[in-house]
C-alpha cells in the first residue's frame, strides 16, 4: 500500500503533530471534539520532504491523494472547486511541527476565477470582487513572486482617482475594475494570463507553501529557534468561511487568558465584516472581545464555551482564530498561546490551582529562556514609546539600561567613585583590563564583536545589559565622541539608553523599572527545585557575582576562574613580576604578594556560599595575556618594572604563541612553574581554614585545568595535595577538600578511566571541548560559520547548545568510563552551555551531578533541570 | 607465599627477560646451556619497581631473598663474602629488559676490605691492591657520589711522584699506597670510613644500581629509545673472575660475526692480564681476536665453539664478553649484537641462507629505522676522521652533504642555474617561499627551529640532509657571513659539510659516498613486500618526490598537498589575486590562471605513479599564509598588485586569526569559495583524462580536508562531483575517480558512521588529529613539552609516534563505525606518523589499508609493515 500523505481533518488528532504540523493536528483534534470547523485536509510534512527529494516536484502518488481528499471535501460540503453552481473556495496554509508565525506563506480565497466570481457576485458583488482581487494579489505574490507593490500602487491609483482614503471605501465597481487591473499586472509581469484552472491554482499553491519552508526568513527563524530544516511543513487545505460577507459576519483572534498578564478572561480582538488579514493589518481598529458580548451575545457565549472546552482539553491557555459567517461561529484554529514571561508564570501557577495540571506539568508550561525577561530591569513601556532608536546592535546581554556615556573603563571607575550611578560604557571592543570599569556601569555598548565577544560574555556573566557589534556607530575614545551613521554626536556625560534584549540603542534617557521576582515566581521556582534532581551551581569569579547567584538559587560555585582576579592594577604588577622572574625563588616572592589578595577573595566566596561547594580552577590562561603586546606599552612597562626594554621585549617574544588556545596554559603552567599551584593552593586552603574558624562550613574543590593525561594531573595533584596537607598539619586544622579536573580536552574524555583514578570530580569545560572537538577556534570561527548557517550545514551554534552527537558522545564516554573506576565521581559542566536549556536537559539525561552557569542563568537552569526531570519521568 | 624477587642463574631462562632483564635472562640461559658462567643471582625488575614504591628502600622480603641466594652462591662456589679463608668477590651490574649500554652503573670486586685484600695479597700482591683500589673508587663514585676526579688526581700525583706514565706501571707498593690515599679521600669527603662490612657493601651497591635507573643519562636514553620508565632494571650479582691475575689471564669482547660488515667471523678484541674496563679504556691497545689463536689456541677454539653454539641457540649474531682466569675460559655475557645497517641486512640474509631462520624471522632482525643509513649518502669515513666539528645542531634530516655556502634561496637557484652542484643553504630559519631554493641544495642548515621546524619537515620530505637549530651560529644574510661562536667566519662560496644523522657541522669540504641499495637490500626488501599486507604510499607534493618514492617502492601517493605547488612566484601572484577578489567571477578568473599549472603537476604525478592511486588533497591552509604580514612587504605587494596599501592591509587584517590552526582553512574555504574546489577538481580530472589518453592507467582520489560534519563533506563533495561529471560528460571520457576525506578532527572520528556514507576513503591526518586531541599546537608545544619529558609525564613524542591510547582510540572508533556503513572503505594514514615503525605496526593491527609517508621513509615503512605482519602471525 502507498504511504498516506494526505489526511482528512477527521482522520487526524493532536498527537500527530510531527506528521500534520501543529495547525493540522489541532484542526483534526478540534474536529474530533465536535467544534464547528470548516472542513478540509492536511498534506503531511513527509510530503514536503518528498517534494524536496523529488527536486521540488509533487509526485503522482501525492497528487492522487490530494485529488481523493478534495473529492471527499466536495462531497462533505456539497460544494465543488471551480463549480459555477456551488463553488468551493479554500485556504491553503502552512503548518509546521513548531509554530513559526508569519514565516511561511498562506493563500486565501483559492478557487476564484472569472466564472466563479460571478456566482458570488450574484449574492454580494462587493464581497465577490473584493475576494477575487485579494486572491489574485496573494497568488501572484506567493506562487509567482510578482512584486506586491505593483498591486499596492494600483490600489493607491484607484483610490486617488476616486478620491477615496481607505480600501474599504472602494465599492463593488472599483473592485471589479481592480480585478481587471490586477489581471493586467499579472499578464504584463509574467507574460501569461492569470490561471482560471482552479485545480492548477490549488497544486501551485501547495507547492508555493512547500517552497516557503525554505525562504530566508523561515531559515533565519529556524536557526534562532533551533528548528531542524528536516522537519518540513505540512499544508492545510480548508474550506473558506467569510467574515466579510456583510455586517452579520466578522472575524477575530482571541485568547482564553490574557497573554500579557495571564489573567483568566477572554482576551482578544475582532472586526465585523472583515477577513482575518484586516484584523492584523491595522487599518481598521479592531474591537475588544468584550464588545462582542453586546454585538452578538450568542456568538460570544458560544465562543467562551468553546474556549473553556479547548483549554480544558489541551490543559493550557489557547490562542484561537474564529470567523462569524452570517451569524454562525466557526472556529478556525487553536493553539497553545504565546505569552509573556509574567503570563506564563501566572497561567502555570493558576492551572495548578484550578486542578487542570499538576506541578510537574506546570514546569513544561514556561520556557526557561523566558525567565530572562523577569530577572533584568526593563524600560518603562510608556516612556519607551516616545523614544527614538539611533542604531541597532546585537542583543548580547539582556536587560535595559540608561546612563551617561563614558568612553574608558578608567573614567567609568573615576566617575563611579565620585558617586555617579548611571553609566553606559561605549568601547570599540572591551578587553580583560576593562573589567573593573565594566563592573561599575549599568550597560556596555561595543562597536565590534559578536554574541560571544569579550564584552558579551563578561556582561552576561555579570548580568549587565550589553549591546554589542553596533557597526554603524563610530567611537572616538580620544575625543570622547560617539557618532551615529547619520552624523549625530554624543559626548561624555550625554544620556543614552540600551536594550540588551532587542539590541536597540536610544539617544536619550529612558526610565527603567526593576524586575519583580516575588509571588508566582518564587512559588513556581520552589516547585522546580522540588522536582529537579540536577544541581545548579554558578560560574562566579568574584563575591559580587557569587552573591547574585546565591540569591538566584545557586547551590555552589561550579567554576571560579582565578585569573579574572589578576587584572586589578596591584595584582597584575605582581603577576608580571612573576613572569619576568628568573629563578623559582623570585617567582615565589612575586606570587607571595598575590597570595593574601587571592586568599581574601576566596574567603569572601566561601562566606557567600554558606556551606555550598566552591570549585576553584587554578590559573588557566597563557602568561602572555598578562603582558602588553605593543612596543610602546612594552617600553613603558619595562620602565615601570625597572628592567630593560630589550629584556621585556625578549620575554614577550618568547611567550608569543601561534595558537594560544592550544598553547602553554592550564596545568601546563604548573608543570613548569609548580610555585603557581603552591601559591594558589595556599590561598584556597588558608581561606578555607579561616572561614571554617568563623563557624561557616566550607567545601573547597580545587580544579586542575586542561588535563589530557593522567600523569599530568597526578603531577599537579601531588603539588596541591602536599601543599594542602602541610598547611593543615602546620595549622592543626581539619578541612575536607576535593581535587578534581576540568575535562576540556578530547583526550581527557578518551582517557577518563585513567584520569578518574586521580580526580574526585570532573567538570566538563565544554567551551574548549567544543573548540577542540570541532577543530575551530571560537575567536576565528565567525569568519566561516555564517556560511555554514547559510548553506544549512550547521543549524545551531555549537557554542550555545552542546553538540550532542559529537562533543556529547565524548562526554558520555567519559562519564561511563569514569564511573567504572570511581562510581561516586562528581560530574558537572561549567562551559557556557551550562545555562542553555537543551544542554541542561542533555546533562540531566547523561547523568551529571550539576550544571554551572552564569548567575543570571541560574533560575533558567533550575527550570530546565526540572523540565528534564519531568520529561524523564513521563518517558 | 611471598613473591619471588631473587632468582639464581640456574632458576631462570631466556624467556624471563621482562623479570630478569636482558643480561640476567641470558646468564640464566647460558647456565642452562652448560656454558662456563661464573655463578650468581638476579634481583628482578619487580624488585626495582618495589624499591621505588617503597620510597627508595629495599624491603625486608627482598633482603631475605638476597640473603638466601647469597648463601646458595657461597655454598656453590665454596667461597664466602668477607671471609678471610676463601673470600668471595662479586660484581653487581644493572640489566634492564632492553639493552641500555653504559647508561646505568656497575660495581666490580665487591667484597674487598682491609682483611680480604690480605688473603688475595698472599697470592698476588699487585693484583690484590689493584682490585681493592678499583673497588674503592667505583663504590665511592656509584654508591656515594664521591667525585671521580678526586681519585684520578691521586693516581696522577702518585705517578708523577714516581715518574711513571701508565697506571699499569705502578707496582704493588704504589697500589697499596693508593688504597690508603683512596680511603682517606673517602673519609675526608663523607666524614666516615670506607665500609668494611661486605654485606652492607652489597646492599648499598644493589640500591645504587636501582637508583641508576633514574639517572639523567638513562632517562634521556629511554626517551630516545622509547623505553617506559615503568620497566625498571634488574640487578645481577655474580662471582668475580679475574682476567688480571697474571699473564695466563685475560679478558675480551667478541662478536660471532663482524658487526660492521656482517661477515661471518669471530670478530673482537681482548687484553691479557686485564679487567674488562681496561679493554674499553683504550690505554693499552687490545689485540684482535685473531691473535688469540696463537696465544692460546685452546681457549680460542673453545670460545669459537661457544660462539657458534650461542648463535645457533639464539638464532642471531652474538656479542659476548669473556674472561680467562689462569687459562680457564669464562663466558660472562652474551646478547644479540648491535650492528650497522649493512651488517644487519647481511646477517639477516645470511642466516636465512644458513637455514637458521626463515624469511619472516629475518624481518625482525633489522630495525626499520636503521634502513635510513642505507638510503642517504654518507661521508667518506677516512676523510671524516681528520675533519673538525665547528658546531653541532639537531640531526633534522639524515644523510651527509658537502657544498658551497649560500645564504638565500634565490641565490641558490641562481648558482644552480649556473651549474653549481654542491650547495649548502644556511638560513636563520626557512619559510615556504624558500622551497624552490631548498630543492637545488645538497643540505640545509638553520640557526633556529627544531626537529619539526619548516626546514626539518621539508628536508625530510625531500630526503635532503638537514641540520637545524644550530643556536651557536650567527647568520648574516645581508653580508653573507656565517659566524661560529668562536668568531670563525665563513663566506658565500666557502665549503662546509653537514651531517644530518649526527647534527655535526664541519668547516671544510668532506667527500661523500653514495648509498648502496643493491644486493642484500633488494633481496631483503623483496621478502618484506611478499610478507606485508599493509600498502605503503608516499606523501609527495611534486613529481621529483613522487619519482624518488616510486623508486623506493611506494604503491601510490597517499597525500599530495596542493598548496605546496602554490608558492612559485607566478602561482603565488595568481593566488593573491584570488584572495583580493571581490566577486566570485574575479576569483574564478584568478583561479583559472593557476588551473593549467596544477593540471600540469597532476599529469606528471599520474605519469610517475604508473597506475597507482594518487590522492590529492584540496587546498588546506588559511589564506593569510599566502600574504605578507609586515607593513613594508604589504606596501610592496600592494604596488605590485595595483591596489591601495590600505585595501591590502585591510584584507590582511581581516584574514588575521587568533588560532590559525583552528581557523578558516580546509574544506571551510570551499564552503565560502566553491570556486576553489571547482578549479582544483578541473585540474585533477583534466590531468587524469589527458594521462589516461596517453595509455597510462590513472586512479585519482580527491581528498576533502578538515571535515568535522557529514553535511560539510557533502557540500564540498557535491561541488567536486558535479564539476567532475560535467567535465567527463563534455569530454566524452570515462575516468574512475574517488572522493574521500581526511580524518583529522576529533569530531570526524566521532561521526565516522555518518561521514563514511559520503566518503569512499578515509585518510587519517594524524598531525592535526594529535594536536586537537591533545589540545596543543605543534608550533607552541615545544615551550612546555620539554618539562613533560623531564618530569616523566610524557615518555615519547606524540608527533613522532601515534598516541595509541588517545588518538589511536579515536582512530579505532572511526574504523569500526565507518566499516559498519561501508565495509569496503579504504583506510589510510597520511600524517608524518605514517613512517614511524611502531605507528606502522599499530596501523597494521587496527586494519588500515595503507600508510603514507615521506619518500625516504617508504622502505622503512615497508619493513615495519612486514614486521607487523610477522608479529600478527606469531601472536
Contacts between the chains, C-beta under 8 A, distances in Angstrom:
chain1	res1	chain2	res2	distance
A	657	B	777	7.2
A	657	B	779	7.8
A	657	B	780	4.5
A	657	B	783	7.8
A	658	B	660	6.8
A	658	B	661	7.1
A	658	B	777	5.9
A	658	B	779	4.1
A	658	B	780	5.7
A	659	B	659	4.3
A	659	B	660	6.7
A	659	B	661	4.5
A	659	B	662	6.7
A	659	B	777	3.7
A	659	B	779	6.7
A	659	B	780	6.0
A	660	B	658	6.9
A	660	B	659	6.7
A	660	B	780	7.6
A	661	B	658	7.1
A	661	B	659	4.5
A	661	B	662	6.6
A	662	B	659	6.7
A	662	B	661	6.6
A	662	B	662	7.3
A	662	B	771	6.5
A	662	B	772	8.0
A	662	B	775	5.6
A	662	B	776	5.0
A	662	B	777	3.9
A	662	B	780	6.6
A	663	B	776	7.1
A	663	B	777	6.2
A	663	B	780	4.3
A	663	B	783	7.4
A	664	B	780	6.4
A	664	B	783	4.6
A	664	B	784	4.9
A	668	B	776	7.8
A	668	B	784	4.5
A	671	B	784	6.5
A	671	B	787	5.0
A	671	B	788	6.5
A	671	B	791	6.1
A	671	B	793	6.7
A	672	B	784	5.9
A	672	B	787	4.7
A	706	B	775	6.7
A	708	B	773	7.9
A	708	B	774	5.1
A	708	B	775	6.0
A	708	B	776	7.9
A	708	B	806	7.5
A	709	B	793	6.6
A	709	B	794	7.4
A	709	B	806	7.9
A	711	B	792	7.4
A	711	B	793	4.5
A	711	B	794	7.8
A	712	B	788	7.4
A	712	B	793	5.1
A	715	B	791	5.8
A	715	B	793	5.8
A	744	B	775	7.5
A	745	B	773	7.6
A	745	B	774	6.6
A	745	B	775	4.0
A	746	B	746	4.4
A	746	B	772	6.6
A	746	B	773	4.8
A	746	B	775	7.2
A	746	B	806	7.8
A	746	B	810	7.5
A	747	B	773	4.8
A	747	B	774	5.4
A	747	B	775	7.2
A	747	B	803	7.6
A	747	B	806	4.1
A	747	B	807	7.6
A	750	B	773	7.3
A	750	B	805	7.4
A	750	B	806	4.8
A	750	B	809	4.9
A	750	B	810	6.7
A	751	B	805	6.6
A	751	B	806	5.9
A	768	B	775	7.1
A	771	B	662	6.5
A	772	B	662	8.0
A	772	B	746	6.6
A	772	B	772	5.1
A	772	B	773	7.6
A	772	B	775	5.1
A	773	B	708	7.9
A	773	B	745	7.6
A	773	B	746	4.8
A	773	B	747	4.8
A	773	B	750	7.3
A	773	B	772	7.6
A	774	B	708	5.2
A	774	B	745	6.7
A	774	B	747	5.4
A	775	B	662	5.6
A	775	B	706	6.7
A	775	B	708	6.0
A	775	B	744	7.5
A	775	B	745	3.9
A	775	B	746	7.2
A	775	B	747	7.2
A	775	B	768	7.0
A	775	B	772	5.1
A	776	B	662	5.0
A	776	B	663	7.1
A	776	B	668	7.7
A	776	B	708	7.9
A	777	B	657	7.2
A	777	B	658	5.9
A	777	B	659	3.7
A	777	B	662	3.9
A	777	B	663	6.2
A	779	B	657	7.8
A	779	B	658	4.1
A	779	B	659	6.7
A	780	B	657	4.6
A	780	B	658	5.7
A	780	B	659	6.0
A	780	B	660	7.6
A	780	B	662	6.6
A	780	B	663	4.3
A	780	B	664	6.4
A	783	B	657	7.8
A	783	B	663	7.4
A	783	B	664	4.6
A	784	B	664	5.0
A	784	B	668	4.5
A	784	B	671	6.5
A	784	B	672	5.9
A	787	B	671	5.0
A	787	B	672	4.8
A	788	B	671	6.5
A	788	B	712	7.3
A	791	B	671	6.2
A	791	B	715	5.8
A	792	B	711	7.3
A	793	B	671	6.8
A	793	B	709	6.5
A	793	B	711	4.5
A	793	B	712	5.1
A	793	B	715	5.8
A	794	B	709	7.4
A	794	B	711	7.8
A	803	B	747	7.6
A	805	B	750	7.3
A	805	B	751	6.5
A	806	B	708	7.5
A	806	B	709	8.0
A	806	B	746	7.8
A	806	B	747	4.1
A	806	B	750	4.8
A	806	B	751	5.9
A	807	B	747	7.6
A	809	B	750	4.9
A	810	B	746	7.5
A	810	B	750	6.7
